[in-house]
Each structure stands twice: as structure tokens, then as C-alpha cells.
Amino acid sequence: MNEKKLELYIHIPFCVKKCDYCDFLSFPADSNTQIRYVHALLQEIRYYGNLLGDYHVPTIYIGGGTPSWLEENLIYTVLQQVASSFHVEADAEISIECNPGTVTAKKLNVYQSAGINRLSIGLQSTNNEELKALGRIHTYDQFLKTYELARNAGFENINIDLMSGLPYQTLDKFLESLQTVIRLKPEHISAYSLIIEKGTPFYERYKFDAVKQEAGIHTEILPDEDEVYRIYKATQDVLKQAGYRQYEISNFAQPGYACRHNIGYWTRENYLGLGLGASSLVENVRYTNTRQLYAYGEFCDHLQEKSPAEFLKDGEHAVPEDLWIGSCVQEQAQILTRKEQMEEFMFLGLRMNEGVTRAAFEQSFGVPIEAVYLETLRKLKEQGLLQMVAGRIALTDKGMDLANYVMAKFLL
């Protein structure tokens, strides 16, 4: 009998200073606000432990914001509550995001005693001028100190985030950062291209260049489309030569160190988002928590007083009562149709280098994949964008370059 699995994501929205490119739900807050937030989070964890306690938890990911900005005893308390509320597997992957300059040896030791066994460090660049342009609060030397502390504390599974496509960045500048990081031998490297998001200071500064970049027109400050492409291809080549296997569009790992939690997202495992603005997918129902800090605290204070059914309001949620596992903490809930599930299966699964399997599709939906996507698969294969080998369907190198185009073809 297969055990039901449920990944956990825990959102810590606080940061020392919001970076200029960031559109995540994050903001500075004083220690009293942080303590009140963690109190509310503990209430939410207990509530869902009672509802979903029969699921086994294979991965936990603490993201933000900057979770490492919190006092270590608060992180420890949160994970102790998770351990007492859920069935966390003995070999669970437990990750926390860290920013340079926000961790100490003591913090790292407490993380380990709480069960954390994977760190994700937000470096973004080894160039201090680029870090300053991004609005990061740290220098490369501060990152090195953080990395050294992590290794000395015994962490053997570390990811480093790198960002390309930065203002005035060239291929040579990015490769200098990449080679510098490779020499540190982290187990995992996430290499993302900068996206200019509306509502950020970067959007106000670079929106015209961003439009030009997308249209393939010459840019003034941001790397043009051709340079972005050259950076991506060089990233693939350099990391492959260094022993890192690309297992997803932006993620590279030494053998055995692919992020299990993220693979769960791409393979549509059940996951529960805890905390402000966190999203969940549980048995093909999507939920999103409120993004209002005060409302989140108020809601969590009353979680134990009501049953989930009492939170339903006429017309507010399109989810039948027998499927509504949520609470007033959640501001949205949506049952995914079979069509939407199929679309997600394809455009999430194809992000991974291994792609999707015909067997998994048929097991999930009761029909062969060709019964739904025969013409789409045929055309994309003819265009050299998909490869089909031994029951597996995956992007070709050309397909990965045109991933957004390919994914759009699987919308029914």
C-alpha cells in the first residue's frame, strides 16, 4: 500500500531589506511582529496536523523573505511543532533559505539540531558592483564567511543561487561569477535569469529596456536577447564540464543532490503551504493563504475554534464542502479540472530534463497520452523540440531554448 505524501512549504515573509528586483511576499518587520507571526504559524501547523496527519512528509522547505533573519529559536520551535503535528519521514529533506550576513555558527548548529540538512544561500553574484545594483545587503566576502560557517557546521548539501541577465552584465562577467562559485564545490547551483517584475524598483528603472529585450531589439542597459541566450548556453556547458547535471531548466546538481522538494512541485506531489500568502496543492485542489499580515494572525488565533465547514461563505469559494479542507486563513480555493491537471502534468513535468513518462500520464488520467496530445506531440517532435525515448517524453536542447513556446502548446 502506497503511503500518501505531503510536502510542506513554510513561508517566512521577513527580510532585512527588500531587494530592488524582488516581487516576492516579503518585507522588514520588528522582533515583536516576527514573534507574533510565528505564534500564528504554530497555530496553523497544529490545525493542519489534525486534518492531514495521515500523510507522510518527505520534504520541508522554509522560504521567504529571509528565514535566516529570524532568531534561531523561532525556527527551531516551528520545526518542533511540525515534527509533533505531522509524520515527517526519517530521511526527509529539510531546507532553509539563507542570505549572507544573516547566519552565525550558533544559528547553523541550532538548524542542524532542528533537523535542517540542506541550505540554499542567496548569493546572486560574486561581483560587489552587481550586488549593489541588485540592492543586496551583502558583499561577496560576507557570502564567503557564511559559506565557510556552513561547511564548518557540517552541512553537506548546499545550494548557491546565481542570477544572470543583470544590468550591464556581459557573458564574461557572468562566467567569472559562475567559475568562482564552482571552485567552492557546492552540491547544487540554481542559475536564474533576471526577470523585471512590475511593481519593483527595477521595473521603474529598466521597463523600457525589458520590453526591448523581449522584442529582440537592441538594449541600452540590460543584456540583449542574444547575450541572454549565450549566457544560458555557456552556463549549461560550463556546469556540465564541472560535473553538475542539469535536471531542470534553471537547476544543476552534483549526482544525488537534486532538490527533492522542487521535484515534488514539478511532478505535482501534494504540498501544503503554511504561512502568509503560501500556496497549496492537496488532492488537486489549489489553495492560497491571505497575504494580509494582520488578517493572517487574527485568522490563525481562531483556527481551533471552528470546523472547516464553518468558514465556507455562500458564493465565495467554488469548492464543495466535502473537499474543503481549509480555513479562513485561505483567501482562494480552486478545484482543478481534469483538463487543468493534464496541462499542469505536461508543462511542469517538461521543465525537468527527464521530462514525463507515458506510464505516469496513463496512471494519472486513465488514458494514453496520445489520446489527448497526439497532434501536439507529433508537431513538436517534427519541429525538433521534443524527443521520445523508452516511454519518456522530454525537451530537446532546442526545445529547452524555446521552453515557453513548447509549454504553451500543451494548453488544451
Secondary structure, 3 states (H helix, E strand, C coil): CCCCECEEEEEECECCCCCCCCCCCCECCCHHHHHHHHHHHHHHHHHHHHHHCCCEEEEEEEEECCHHHCCHHHHHHHHHHHHHHCEEEEEEEEEEEECCCCCCHHHHHHHHHCCCCEEEEEEECCCHHHHHHHCCCCCHHHHHHHHHHHHHCCCCCEEEEEEECCCCCCHHHHHHHHHHHHCCCCCEEEEEECCCCCCCHHHHHHHHHHHHHHHCCCCCCCCCHHHHHHHHHHHHHHHHHCCCEEEECCEEECCCCCCHHHHHHHCCCCEEEECCCCEEEECCEEEEECCCHHHHHHHHHCHHHCCHHHHCCCCCCCCCHHHCCCCCCEEEEEECCHHHHHHHHHHHHCCECCCEEHHHHHHHHCCCCHHHHHHHHHHHHHCCCEEEECCEEEECHHHHHCHHHHHHCCCC
